[in-house]
Amino acid sequence: MLNMMRVLLLVMCAVGVTACATTTSRAEWAPPSCEPGAVLPCAEWGAKLLREGDRPRAIEAYGKACEEGDLSSCMTEGKLRKESGDLSGAERPLTKVYETGDVAAALALAEVHEAKGQAVDQQAAARLRHQAPAMDKPATEVLFAMRTGSEMGTGLELSFNLQPMAFMDRRLGFGANMVFGGEDGLVETNGFAAYQHYVSPYVVPYARAMVGGMTSGQDTLLNLGGETGVKLCLEDIGHLNVAAGVSRASGGYFSVGLGLNGIIVLAILLQYR
């Protein structure tokens, strides 16, 4: 009789544990309801309401999803509030996305400030539009280029560029480059300062002034030069670079290169360490 009771208790415990596990699993996987009666997560519920033409409830649903950390919903909420004329309400979710470095959010936030019309808002809008094309660019770049010069012939260039947002929203850049090659084993090493202008987020012409040293054989001499070029950018990955310039070491030259985000280059180097 005692053994029978033990077996019965074991069976009951096993059933209870299974039930608890099933309940926990269901609770973990159940989608969060956005409001009473909704069986969809807030973002999906908001999309459904929007398709049905219920914009006020859709905005509330996207707002709840935004509070849960869904940046896509923050963007949608901000746009919907802006379109509905709720400019103050649109500012909060758009700012949340803008702070992550999102270009579209910066432009949408600029439109909100412009619509407000106050002098302080116009200044904020101008600042956001100035920042926007540079926001998704890397703070550091490493450029690998091939240079053909009248004095040195064909050589290779390695360049490091520092351009954080603190430098006039990436309009200013500082760095160093090294050029080596040619029949005489010429080496050119420079520091440089550059200014770049954002025609668009993808096309960025620039100009730089260079000063450094040049070595040929046993001699080391002062090197001076300048360069103009254009970057064809791909967000924070890097850019294609085409440039023409002149320096004491290279003479007149033309170069074509590939610039990569410094973090990407560092990650590649760590793989081969």
Secondary structure, 3 states (H helix, E strand, C coil): CHHHHHHHHHHHHHHHHHHHHHHHHHHHHCCCCCCCCCCCCHHHHHHHHHHCCCHHHHHHHHHHHHHCCCHHHHHHHHHHHHHCCCHHHHHHHHHHHHCCCCHHHHHHHHHHHHHHCCHHHHHHHHHHHHHHHHCCCCCEEEEEEEEEECCCEEEEEEEEEECCCCCCCCCEEEEEEEEEECCCCEEEEEEEEEEECCCCCCEEEEEEEEEEEEEECCEEEEEEEEEEEEEEEECCCEEEEEEEEEECCCEEEEEEEEEEEHHHHHHHHHHCC
